[in-house]
């Protein structure tokens, strides 16, 4: 979808990689809660270097698209920085 939109607009689209609040994911606890920092870092780097996951890491497999992320989004807890 992102590639289709990007081809039809005259402006540059920069996709970001990262994860939203765990509470917004359907499965709880989300599988990322059990991942090491190294594994999460590898997933984010692969979205920049190889392509973004078609399924947003919600499927049991990872399928890379041609669209690559250009930035990494980050977030914190409300008025503080939380660990995970």
MMTF fields as JSON, N, C-alpha, C and O atoms, coordinates in Angstrom:
{
  "mmtfVersion": "1.0.0",
  "mmtfProducer": "UNKNOWN",
  "numBonds": 335,
  "numAtoms": 336,
  "numGroups": 84,
  "numChains": 1,
  "numModels": 1,
  "chainsPerModel": [1],
  "groupsPerChain": [84],
  "chainIdList": ["A"],
  "bondAtomList": [4, 2, 8, 6, 12, 10, 16, 14, 20, 18, 24, 22, 28, 26, 32, 30, 36, 34, 40, 38, 44, 42, 48, 46, 52, 50, 56, 54, 60, 58, 64, 62, 68, 66, 72, 70, 76, 74, 80, 78, 84, 82, 88, 86, 92, 90, 96, 94, 100, 98, 104, 102, 108, 106, 112, 110, 116, 114, 120, 118, 124, 122, 128, 126, 132, 130, 136, 134, 140, 138, 144, 142, 148, 146, 152, 150, 156, 154, 160, 158, 164, 162, 168, 166, 172, 170, 176, 174, 180, 178, 184, 182, 188, 186, 192, 190, 196, 194, 200, 198, 204, 202, 208, 206, 212, 210, 216, 214, 220, 218, 224, 222, 228, 226, 232, 230, 236, 234, 240, 238, 244, 242, 248, 246, 252, 250, 256, 254, 260, 258, 264, 262, 268, 266, 272, 270, 276, 274, 280, 278, 284, 282, 288, 286, 292, 290, 296, 294, 300, 298, 304, 302, 308, 306, 312, 310, 316, 314, 320, 318, 324, 322, 328, 326, 332, 330],
  "bondOrderList": [1, 1, 1, 1, 1, 1, 1, 1, 1, 1, 1, 1, 1, 1, 1, 1, 1, 1, 1, 1, 1, 1, 1, 1, 1, 1, 1, 1, 1, 1, 1, 1, 1, 1, 1, 1, 1, 1, 1, 1, 1, 1, 1, 1, 1, 1, 1, 1, 1, 1, 1, 1, 1, 1, 1, 1, 1, 1, 1, 1, 1, 1, 1, 1, 1, 1, 1, 1, 1, 1, 1, 1, 1, 1, 1, 1, 1, 1, 1, 1, 1, 1, 1],
  "groupList": [{"groupName": "UNK", "atomNameList": ["N", "CA", "C", "O"], "elementList": ["N", "C", "C", "O"], "formalChargeList": [0, 0, 0, 0], "bondAtomList": [1, 0, 2, 1, 3, 2], "bondOrderList": [1, 1, 2], "singleLetterCode": "X", "chemCompType": "L-PEPTIDE LINKING"}],
  "groupTypeList": [0, 0, 0, 0, 0, 0, 0, 0, 0, 0, 0, 0, 0, 0, 0, 0, 0, 0, 0, 0, 0, 0, 0, 0, 0, 0, 0, 0, 0, 0, 0, 0, 0, 0, 0, 0, 0, 0, 0, 0, 0, 0, 0, 0, 0, 0, 0, 0, 0, 0, 0, 0, 0, 0, 0, 0, 0, 0, 0, 0, 0, 0, 0, 0, 0, 0, 0, 0, 0, 0, 0, 0, 0, 0, 0, 0, 0, 0, 0, 0, 0, 0, 0, 0],
  "groupIdList": [1, 2, 3, 4, 5, 6, 7, 8, 9, 10, 11, 12, 13, 14, 15, 16, 17, 18, 19, 20, 21, 22, 23, 24, 25, 26, 27, 28, 29, 30, 31, 32, 33, 34, 35, 36, 37, 38, 39, 40, 41, 42, 43, 44, 45, 46, 47, 48, 49, 50, 51, 52, 53, 54, 55, 56, 57, 58, 59, 60, 61, 62, 63, 64, 65, 66, 67, 68, 69, 70, 71, 72, 73, 74, 75, 76, 77, 78, 79, 80, 81, 82, 83, 84],
  "secStructList": [7, 2, 2, 2, 2, 2, 2, 2, 7, 1, 1, 7, 7, 7, 7, 3, 3, 7, 7, 7, 7, 4, 4, 4, 1, 1, 1, 1, 1, 7, 4, 4, 4, 4, 1, 7, 2, 2, 2, 2, 2, 2, 2, 2, 2, 2, 2, 2, 2, 6, 7, 7, 5, 6, 6, 6, 6, 7, 1, 1, 1, 7, 7, 5, 7, 1, 7, 7, 7, 7, 3, 3, 7, 7, 7, 7, 5, 6, 6, 5, 7, 7, 7, 7],
  "xCoordList": [0.814, 0.0, 0.868, 0.6, 1.893, 2.756, 3.435, 3.543, 3.882, 4.538, 3.547, 3.901, 2.329, 1.294, 1.02, 0.948, 0.87, 0.63, 1.822, 1.653, 3.029, 4.23, 4.361, 4.839, 3.943, 4.027, 3.02, 3.218, 1.942, 0.875, 0.929, 0.063, 1.901, 1.988, 3.295, 4.312, 3.285, 4.507, 5.465, 6.581, 5.051, 5.929, 6.634, 6.157, 7.753, 8.506, 7.86, 7.503, 7.711, 7.186, 8.328, 9.029, 8.509, 9.538, 8.824, 8.175, 8.954, 8.329, 9.2, 10.416, 8.575, 9.357, 9.183, 8.178, 10.168, 10.103, 10.039, 10.477, 9.508, 9.361, 8.108, 7.462, 7.765, 6.611, 5.73, 6.219, 4.439, 3.498, 3.35, 3.961, 2.555, 2.277, 1.826, 0.935, 2.423, 2.113, 0.623, 0.086, -0.05, -1.479, -2.331, -3.458, -1.817, -2.579, -2.502, -3.259, -1.596, -1.487, -2.562, -2.962, -3.028, -4.101, -3.682, -4.435, -2.503, -2.06, -1.412, -0.627, -1.732, -1.175, -0.761, -1.596, 0.458, 1.516, 2.073, 2.119, 2.483, 3.01, 4.344, 5.106, 4.631, 5.858, 7.117, 8.157, 7.056, 8.249, 8.698, 9.864, 7.778, 8.149, 9.188, 9.928, 9.248, 10.213, 11.482, 12.383, 11.575, 12.752, 13.849, 13.583, 15.068, 16.206, 16.341, 15.816, 17.034, 17.306, 18.047, 17.817, 18.932, 19.675, 18.748, 18.925, 17.759, 16.818, 15.935, 15.691, 15.459, 14.633, 15.446, 14.955, 16.688, 17.568, 17.794, 17.813, 17.965, 18.165, 16.924, 17.048, 15.73, 14.492, 14.368, 14.003, 14.666, 14.562, 15.604, 15.299, 16.819, 17.864, 17.499, 17.756, 16.904, 16.508, 15.409, 15.352, 14.543, 13.506, 14.111, 13.535, 15.24, 15.931, 16.798, 16.813, 17.501, 18.463, 17.862, 18.302, 16.856, 16.319, 14.899, 14.589, 14.051, 12.66, 11.757, 12.079, 10.623, 9.692, 8.869, 8.618, 8.457, 7.664, 6.246, 5.587, 5.783, 4.45, 3.36, 2.309, 3.602, 2.581, 2.749, 2.061, 3.652, 3.893, 4.218, 3.831, 4.915, 5.332, 4.166, 4.319, 3.003, 1.846, 1.624, 0.782, 2.358, 2.217, 3.335, 4.319, 3.185, 4.245, 5.495, 6.518, 5.417, 6.577, 6.848, 5.97, 8.049, 8.407, 8.557, 9.293, 7.869, 7.962, 8.348, 7.548, 9.558, 10.072, 9.489, 9.347, 9.153, 8.675, 9.829, 10.923, 9.583, 10.599, 10.697, 11.716, 9.656, 9.654, 10.571, 10.451, 11.479, 12.416, 12.112, 11.723, 12.293, 12.097, 13.238, 14.375, 12.924, 13.948, 14.301, 15.319, 13.46, 13.712, 13.217, 12.421, 13.7, 13.229, 12.439, 12.951, 11.196, 10.401, 10.661, 10.903, 10.607, 10.781, 9.705, 9.115, 9.453, 8.474, 8.855, 9.716, 8.214, 8.454, 7.115, 6.061, 7.163, 5.952, 5.559, 6.335, 4.374, 3.895, 4.785, 4.807, 5.502, 6.403, 7.526, 8.089, 7.844, 8.986, 9.428, 8.72, 10.583, 11.084, 10.955, 11.499, 10.243, 10.007, 10.883, 11.166, 11.315, 11.99, 10.939, 9.749, 11.364, 10.383, 10.821, 10.125],
  "yCoordList": [-1.182, 0.0, 1.26, 2.195, 1.289, 2.464, 2.75, 3.908, 1.729, 1.91, 2.466, 3.347, 1.971, 2.464, 3.952, 4.731, 4.336, 5.745, 6.593, 7.665, 6.121, 6.881, 7.132, 8.191, 6.175, 6.333, 7.345, 7.909, 7.583, 8.458, 9.873, 10.69, 10.167, 11.502, 12.176, 11.5, 13.499, 14.196, 14.46, 14.93, 14.168, 14.418, 13.134, 12.035, 13.281, 12.126, 11.624, 12.417, 10.325, 9.71, 8.993, 8.181, 9.296, 8.625, 7.765, 8.278, 6.467, 5.525, 5.391, 5.57, 5.078, 4.868, 3.446, 2.792, 2.982, 1.682, 1.908, 2.945, 0.968, 1.07, 0.328, -0.318, 0.414, -0.309, 0.634, 1.572, 0.382, 1.196, 0.625, -0.391, 1.268, 0.828, -0.631, -0.997, -1.457, -2.89, -3.129, -4.107, -2.277, -2.472, -2.42, -2.914, -1.834, -1.717, -2.966, -3.097, -3.88, -5.11, -6.097, -6.111, -6.915, -7.861, -8.941, -9.264, -9.492, -10.556, -9.937, -8.995, -10.45, -9.914, -11.085, -11.96, -11.169, -10.198, -10.374, -11.488, -9.302, -9.33, -10.064, -9.99, -10.767, -11.569, -10.738, -11.267, -9.439, -8.601, -8.428, -8.13, -8.614, -8.491, -9.526, -9.319, -10.635, -11.694, -11.59, -12.415, -10.594, -10.432, -9.648, -8.766, -9.992, -9.25, -7.92, -7.749, -7.0, -5.711, -5.908, -5.169, -6.896, -7.187, -7.644, -7.238, -8.485, -8.979, -7.842, -7.745, -6.992, -5.851, -4.894, -4.394, -4.634, -3.753, -4.317, -3.571, -5.637, -6.294, -6.132, -5.841, -6.321, -6.156, -4.741, -4.564, -3.742, -2.354, -2.043, -1.367, -2.529, -2.308, -2.974, -2.414, -4.161, -4.856, -4.098, -4.149, -3.401, -2.622, -1.44, -0.973, -0.967, 0.132, -0.404, 0.168, -1.475, -1.988, -2.937, -2.949, -3.735, -4.769, -4.479, -4.718, -3.98, -3.712, -3.937, -4.7, -3.26, -3.35, -4.642, -5.175, -5.13, -6.353, -6.085, -5.162, -6.881, -6.735, -6.858, -6.226, -7.665, -7.964, -7.194, -7.488, -6.215, -5.433, -6.317, -6.006, -7.396, -8.343, -8.964, -9.368, -9.041, -9.67, -11.093, -11.811, -11.51, -12.859, -13.744, -13.238, -15.038, -15.922, -15.909, -16.489, -15.252, -15.148, -13.68, -12.834, -13.384, -12.032, -12.049, -12.874, -11.146, -11.025, -9.585, -8.667, -9.399, -8.06, -7.522, -8.258, -6.232, -5.557, -4.761, -4.717, -4.136, -3.276, -1.942, -1.259, -1.56, -0.282, -0.383, -1.302, 0.564, 0.591, 1.777, 2.844, 1.582, 2.672, 3.663, 3.29, 4.934, 5.976, 6.532, 7.206, 6.254, 6.733, 5.679, 4.807, 5.775, 4.928, 5.811, 6.825, 5.435, 6.201, 5.668, 4.477, 6.554, 6.163, 6.839, 7.829, 6.329, 6.916, 6.625, 5.789, 7.313, 7.118, 6.992, 7.167, 6.692, 6.721, 8.174, 9.084, 8.391, 9.752, 10.441, 10.053, 11.438, 12.275, 11.479, 11.934, 10.315, 9.554, 8.552, 8.32, 7.969, 6.943, 5.602, 5.408, 4.685, 3.367, 2.331, 2.426, 1.352, 0.191, -0.773, -0.578, -1.827, -2.836, -4.181, -5.166],
  "zCoordList": [0.0, 0.0, 0.0, -0.755, 0.832, 0.915, -0.423, -0.827, -1.097, -2.391, -3.412, -4.196, -3.411, -4.33, -4.088, -5.038, -2.851, -2.515, -2.924, -3.505, -2.624, -2.949, -4.445, -4.854, -5.264, -6.718, -7.245, -8.321, -6.502, -6.979, -6.412, -6.723, -5.61, -5.022, -5.432, -5.585, -5.612, -6.005, -4.842, -5.062, -3.622, -2.47, -2.062, -2.343, -1.409, -0.912, 0.374, 1.245, 0.491, 1.702, 2.402, 1.797, 3.671, 4.46, 5.498, 6.41, 5.347, 6.276, 7.515, 7.452, 8.635, 9.854, 10.351, 10.073, 11.084, 11.725, 13.223, 13.721, 13.919, 15.37, 15.785, 14.959, 17.039, 17.551, 18.353, 18.983, 18.325, 19.085, 20.487, 20.821, 21.286, 22.652, 22.644, 21.878, 23.479, 23.512, 23.722, 23.202, 24.457, 24.742, 23.478, 23.479, 22.408, 21.171, 20.297, 19.335, 20.626, 19.859, 20.291, 21.455, 19.367, 19.65, 20.645, 21.563, 20.469, 21.367, 22.599, 22.487, 23.736, 24.974, 25.85, 26.081, 26.353, 26.077, 24.667, 24.145, 24.072, 22.715, 22.694, 23.657, 21.61, 21.513, 21.652, 22.045, 21.338, 21.465, 22.908, 23.167, 23.844, 25.255, 25.66, 26.622, 24.936, 25.224, 24.39, 24.544, 23.51, 22.649, 23.362, 24.178, 23.033, 23.574, 22.844, 21.744, 23.453, 22.823, 21.509, 20.552, 21.452, 20.226, 19.105, 17.956, 19.421, 18.413, 17.899, 16.696, 18.792, 18.383, 17.525, 16.513, 17.924, 17.146, 15.749, 14.771, 15.656, 14.363, 13.474, 12.285, 14.048, 13.277, 12.719, 11.557, 13.533, 13.084, 12.007, 11.024, 12.188, 11.184, 9.86, 8.795, 9.918, 8.693, 7.947, 6.719, 8.669, 7.996, 7.241, 6.258, 7.681, 6.998, 5.855, 4.765, 6.098, 5.126, 4.089, 2.939, 4.483, 3.59, 3.108, 1.942, 3.965, 3.619, 4.816, 5.728, 4.794, 5.907, 5.836, 4.755, 7.003, 7.056, 6.579, 7.058, 5.65, 5.08, 6.141, 6.027, 7.168, 8.166, 9.479, 10.457, 9.509, 10.733, 11.932, 13.059, 11.697, 12.732, 13.492, 14.645, 12.851, 13.481, 12.974, 13.514, 11.958, 11.411, 11.971, 12.51, 11.844, 12.337, 11.453, 11.818, 10.297, 9.416, 9.112, 9.28, 8.67, 8.247, 6.736, 6.194, 6.052, 4.602, 4.291, 4.469, 3.834, 3.547, 2.24, 1.263, 2.235, 1.036, 0.427, 0.99, -0.718, -1.329, -0.608, -0.711, 0.121, 0.847, 2.06, 2.87, 2.172, 3.296, 4.191, 3.716, 5.489, 6.443, 6.322, 6.03, 6.55, 6.5, 7.86, 8.013, 8.859, 10.225, 11.214, 10.866, 12.444, 13.531, 14.483, 14.958, 14.765, 15.725, 17.124, 17.321, 18.068, 19.462, 20.292, 19.859, 21.444, 22.341, 23.778, 24.051, 24.674, 26.103, 26.804, 26.192, 28.068, 28.876, 29.111, 28.819, 29.632, 29.873, 30.898, 32.067, 30.473, 31.28, 31.964, 32.96, 31.441, 31.948, 30.891, 29.911, 31.092, 30.184, 30.881, 31.968, 30.267, 30.836, 30.186, 28.992, 30.932, 30.359, 29.852, 30.101, 29.133, 28.734, 29.166, 28.921]
}
